[in-house]
Amino acid sequence: MCCCFKLPRYQRKDIIDLKDIMFDFTWNRFKKNLTSAQKLFLRKGQFEFFLPESSIVFSQVKYTQEDKQAADVTGVNSLGKTHVSKVDEPSSTDENRTGASLETVFDNDTNEKQTYKFRFEKTRKTVVTVSCLKSFTFGGKANFSVGIPRNVNLGLDSDLHFQVTQTDGQTFEETTLMEATSDITVSPHSKCTVVVFLDERPFHQEFTTVTRMSLPKEGVSVFIRRKSDKETVFGTKVENLQCIFDPTKIRCHLVDKSEGDPELQMDFETTGVIQGVIACKHKILLKSDAGN
């Protein structure tokens, strides 16, 4: 049996720190052991808190995405589901595509066939920014991952995963080398035009992820130490997360008994936006224009 302590006003915000809440819980327990006279001269800034962070495990148990564009860029609702649509030649009327085209003309004005060496090489970047709308940190750091699933339609041969450690906007870059080599044979008095299309697509999705916080079966100890002489003045063992985190005040959910231990585990929800520009496939077109 335990009851949740009153969450401080400054914690009732979109980004909360779980470690701070655990320290507040410990501080309140410490003050209950003091007399009124002792509390009168008590200053929280004179003390420091510590706990064995390595004994607390965070694991991501759920991740979903929802595309907010008018046309579905990836068709992704989760990391395990991908919708593939038809890819046509890049067009200026396609609002979901941007990019550039490079044109090379091989003009043979001789009476004999000519063979030209064509080589294309380009380093391209996929740039993604992750911003949290409502989330949590532990000691000032976030701990979850987001991703863009493999999509042949976009030229993604494998899933892209990004480990997020910041909640105020974190940018990631994925670099891809695209290259092609070919011999171009051009007939007499003819020319051949090589056009390389570099396709890019904007990517904007809202995501929701659920991260499970797990304590060891023996719980975790939190200590208060005086800064002046480093003496430990109080310690308490946390064995029930329901005593600390109140679902009515922060974005957390009790763990069902069928999935885990509702006392030693708690689920925390993060919502945010992942957006950027994906470097898609390149396409090479050959156009022959025979002379007279």
ABEGO torsion letter per residue (X at the ends): XBBBBBBBAAABBABBBAAAAAAAAAAAAAAAABBAAAAAABBAAABBBBBBAAABBBBBABBBBBBABABBAAGBABAABBBBBBBBBBBAABAABBEBBBBBBBBBABABBBBBBBBBBBBBBBBBBBBBABBBBBGGBBBBBBBBBBBAAAGBABBBBBBBABAAEBBBBBBBBBBBBBBBBBBBGBBBBBBBBBBBBBBBBBBBBBBBBBBBAAEBBBBBBBAAAGBBABBBBBABAAAABBAAABBBBBBBAAAEBAAABBBBBBBBBBBEBBBBBBBBBBBBBBBX
